[in-house]
Amino acid sequence: MLKSTCIKAVVGKEDGLRISIMSRHTKNDGRTLDPDISLKSYDEWWRALAPNEKTLGLYLRGESSFDSLSECYRWKLFHDDAAYAAMLRLIELARSRNVTVLCVEDSPEYCHRKMLLEVCKRLEPELEVVIG
């Protein structure tokens, strides 16, 4: 199973392997470490599945739309070799165990983790996916 949640959520046994797909573990200023995110918050950190930092920065500062961020992120998943390979590896892992991808957003509505899981489901229709 492949699912998602906020990296600050309480760790659950059903989470399985917890993978951060964030570009950084800082506050929105990009420099200050977020005290609510520690090494205990995740098992692995796959930066290849994070949005482009410049594009993300534009969105966080209100200088671009979520649609623009989404378009850039989806492009990255299919055109960046490291991101595509990481996405395929994620699907492979989730076929045999629970895997939870993590980002800082409380809700997946405006978060790249939702996009990632939707793309994974499209690539592997039999995969159980829970977007949370």
HUHU-V836840 format. One record per pair of residues at least 12 apart in sequence whose C-alpha atoms are under 10 Angstrom apart, sorted by the first residue. I is the first residue (numbers start at 1). GAP is how many residues later the second one is. Records with the same first field share a line. If there is no record, write none. Layout:
# HUHU-V836840
I: GAP + GAP
This chain:
# HUHU-V836840
1: 13 + 14 + 15 + 90 + 92 + 93 + 94 + 95 + 96 + 97 + 98 + 99 + 126 + 127 + 128 + 129
2: 13 + 14 + 15 + 88 + 89 + 91 + 92 + 93 + 94 + 95 + 96 + 97 + 98 + 99 + 115 + 118 + 119 + 125 + 126 + 127 + 128 + 129
3: 12 + 13 + 15 + 91 + 95 + 96 + 97 + 98 + 99 + 110 + 111 + 114 + 125 + 126 + 127 + 128 + 129
4: 14 + 15 + 16 + 95 + 96 + 97 + 98 + 99 + 103 + 104 + 109 + 110 + 112 + 113 + 125 + 126 + 127 + 128
5: 13 + 15 + 95 + 96 + 97 + 98 + 99 + 100 + 101 + 102 + 103 + 108 + 109 + 125 + 126 + 127
6: 14 + 35 + 94 + 95 + 96 + 97 + 98 + 99 + 100 + 101 + 102 + 105 + 107 + 126
7: 12 + 13 + 14 + 15 + 18 + 29 + 30 + 31 + 34 + 35 + 93 + 94 + 95 + 96 + 97 + 98 + 99
8: 28 + 29 + 30 + 33 + 34 + 94 + 95 + 96 + 97 + 98
9: 27 + 28 + 32 + 93 + 94 + 95 + 97
10: 31
11: 29 + 30 + 31
13: 85
14: 83 + 84 + 85 + 86
15: 82 + 83 + 84 + 85 + 86
16: 27 + 78 + 81 + 82 + 83 + 84
17: 25 + 26 + 27 + 76 + 77 + 80 + 81 + 82 + 83 + 84
18: 22 + 23 + 24 + 25 + 26 + 27 + 80 + 81 + 82 + 83 + 84
19: 22 + 23 + 24 + 25 + 26 + 27 + 28 + 30 + 71 + 80 + 81 + 82 + 83 + 84
20: 21 + 22 + 23 + 24 + 25 + 26 + 27 + 29 + 30 + 80 + 81 + 82 + 83 + 84 + 93
21: 21 + 23 + 24 + 25 + 26 + 27 + 28 + 29 + 30 + 79 + 80 + 81 + 82 + 83 + 91 + 92 + 95
22: 23 + 24 + 25 + 26 + 27 + 28 + 29 + 30 + 31 + 79 + 80 + 81 + 82 + 90 + 91
23: 22 + 23 + 24 + 25 + 26 + 27 + 28 + 29 + 30 + 33 + 80
24: 21 + 23 + 26 + 29 + 79 + 80
25: 12 + 13 + 20 + 78 + 79
26: 78
27: 77
28: 28 + 29 + 32 + 33
29: 28 + 31 + 32
30: 23 + 27
34: 70
36: 68
37: 67
41: 61
42: 58 + 59 + 60
43: 57
44: 57
45: 56 + 57
46: 37 + 40 + 41 + 44 + 55 + 56
47: 35 + 36 + 39
48: 28 + 29 + 32 + 33 + 34 + 35 + 36 + 37 + 38 + 39
49: 24 + 27 + 28 + 31 + 33 + 34 + 35 + 36 + 37 + 38 + 41 + 52 + 63 + 64 + 67
50: 23 + 26 + 27 + 33 + 53 + 62 + 63 + 66
51: 18 + 19 + 21 + 22 + 23 + 25 + 26 + 32 + 60 + 61 + 62
52: 17 + 20 + 21 + 24
55: 13 + 14 + 15 + 17 + 18
56: 12 + 13 + 14 + 16 + 17 + 56
57: 12
66: 44 + 45 + 46
67: 43
69: 41 + 42 + 43
70: 40 + 41 + 42 + 45
71: 44
73: 39 + 42 + 43
74: 38 + 41 + 42 + 45
77: 38 + 39 + 42
78: 41
87: 29 + 30 + 32 + 33 + 36
88: 32 + 35 + 36
90: 27 + 30
91: 26 + 29 + 30 + 32 + 33 + 36
92: 32 + 35
94: 33 + 34 + 35
95: 29 + 31 + 32 + 33
96: 31
98: 30 + 31
99: 30
100: 13 + 29 + 30 + 31 + 32
101: 12 + 13 + 15 + 16 + 30 + 31
102: 30
106: 26
107: 24 + 25
108: 23 + 24
109: 22 + 23
113: 18 + 19
114: 16 + 17 + 18
115: 16
116: 15
117: 12 + 13 + 14
118: 12 + 13
